[in-house]
Amino acid sequence: MTEFFALLSNSGQVEQDSKLWEDLTKSTRLTYLNEHETILVADTHQEYIYFIVQGCIRSFFKRADGAETTCWFFGNGDMVFSESSLLYKQPSQLSMQATCPTKAYRISTQNFELITGAYPEFRDVCLRLQASYHQKHFEHNQVVLRLPRASRFNKFLSQNPRIIGQAKEKDIANFLHMHPNSFSALKRDSMQR
């Protein structure tokens, strides 16, 4: 539980040994996810919110032809949530799956809503985590994808160094809108430098 508060207390607003600590301790469970373990399937409601301590979770959707399109990688310190499910109470549009063995704290969406409603300081931390996700997602979609392949690769590598070893290259290439062979060549070049 201390690790969980280390994730949240960077804001200085979540203190140990408080009533919030007590309620989160009762509601939150440390979870170990196996590689490829699915935590959310598209067209269902999200049952749990996850806070990643170590590892990576990929969000994706399946196209009509069955191919998967990677939408996002959640890493250490991130709050893993489906916007449509958590914010709009609709079935998730995306599926989510661990890309490697992942350690995370999970809380049911029902308890999450109760605790964020009762503790503004916890709600504020979670809102900041959501805002960070939205900002990064916007930047990726509006800025990064307009860059040449090598620049996209380098920006991703500088912002997500751990994910390179935690996710499949084909999924990262898909996320960066490039062919897996191009991704492999760029990775090889960066390792030779």
N, C-alpha and C positions, 0 to 999 in steps of 0.2 A: 504494500500500500504506500510505502514511503516513496517508491519510484513514481507512482501515479501522481502524488502531490508534488514531486520534483518537476514533473511535466507541467502541472498547473500553476505552481507557485512562482514561476518566472515573473508573473504579473505582480507578485507581492500581495495579492488579494485573497489567496487561499491559504489559510494557516492550519497547521496540524493542531490536534487536541482541541478543536472547536466543535460545535454542534454539527457544522457542515462536514467536518472530518468523520464524525461518528455516523452520520446518515450515509455518506458515500461509502464508508467501510461496510456498512450493512448491505448496500445496494450494488456494489461493484465487485467483480470477480476477475482475478488474474486468469488469463486464457492463453493457452499455447496452441497455435494453429499450425497444422501441417502444410507443407508445400502443396499447392493446388486445392487446398480446402476452401470450399465455397461458403461464404458467410451471407450472401444475399443473391437471390435469383430474380431476374427481371419479371415484372408483373406481379410481384408480391410486396407486402409491406415490410419495412425494416423492423426486425424484432429487437435488435441491439445496436447501440452506438459503441464504437470502439475507439480507444485512445492507444496508439501504437507506442510501445516502449522500444522495441527493436524488431526490424523486419520490413516487410513491404506488402501492401494490398493493392491490387490492380482493379480498376473499374472498367467495364467493357460492355458492349452490346453485340448481339449477333444480327448480321444483315440477313436479308431474305435468302441469300445463297448459302447461308450457314457459316460464312466467314466471320471472324470476330474482329471488332474494331476497338482498340484500346483507347479509353478516354482520359484516364488519369492514373498516377501512381501515388499512393499515400505512403509516407515514410515515417521515420522516427519523430515522435512529438506531434504527429497529425491526429486530428479527430476524423474518423471515418464515418461518413454519413451519406445518405441519398437525399438530395435536395427535394425531390418530388415526394418522397415518403415522409421525411422528418418535417419539412417546412409546409408542405401543401396537403399532407395526409392522403396522398394518392399512392397507388402501387409504384414501386421503383421502375424507372425506365432502364436501369442498368443492373448488371450482375456484378458481384464483387468476389474476388478470390485472392488468397494468399499466394504470392509468387515464390516464397521461400518459407522456411520455418519462421514463424512470427510470434512475438510475445506482445500481448496487448491486454489492457483492462477493458472489460465490457460492462455495460449497464443497460438494462432493458429500456426501451424507448419510453415506457410508462413511468418508470422511476426517474429517468432523465428529465422528463417533463415536470414531474413533481418537485424534484430538487432544484431545477432551474427556476421554477415558479416561486419556490420558498427562499432561495438564496440568490439575491441579485449579483453578488460577487462571483458566484460560480457561473451564472448566466452570462456575465460580462466576459469572463475568460473564454467560454464556449463561443460567444459571438465574435470575439477576436480571432479565434481559430477558424471559424467559418469565413470571416472576412478575408483572412490570409489566403484561404483556399480560393475564394472567388477572385481575388486580385491575381494570384498566380495563374489561375485558369484563364482569366481574361487576357493576361499578358501572353500566355501560350497561344491562344487562339487568334489574337489580334496582331501580335508582334512577331513572336518566334516563328510561326509558320510562314511568314513572309520572307524570312531570311534564306540565303542559300543553304544547301545541305550541310556543308562543313560548319557554317556558323550555328545552325540549329543543333548540330551534334555537340559542338564546343560549349554552347550555352547550357544545354541539358547536362553535360558532364560536369560543368562548374557548379551548377545548382543542385545536382543530384548524384554526387560521386558514389554513394553506397548502392544506388539502384542498379548501376551497371552490373554489379556482381550478384544482384538479388533477383533480377527479372530476366526472362528469356530475351535474347537479342531480337528475335522476330517481333516480340511485343513492343519493345522500345522503338524499333524501326517503324513499326506500324503507327505508334504514337507520334513519331516525328515525321510521318508522311514521307517515308523513303523506303526503298527496296532493302531487304535484309543484306544483300551483297554490298550495297553502298555503305550501310551501317558498319558491316564487318571491316571494310576497307578503311573507313575513317577511324575505327577503333584501332586497327593495326598501325595506321600512321601515327596516331597519338601515343601509342605505346613505344614506338621507335624513336620518338623525340626525346 
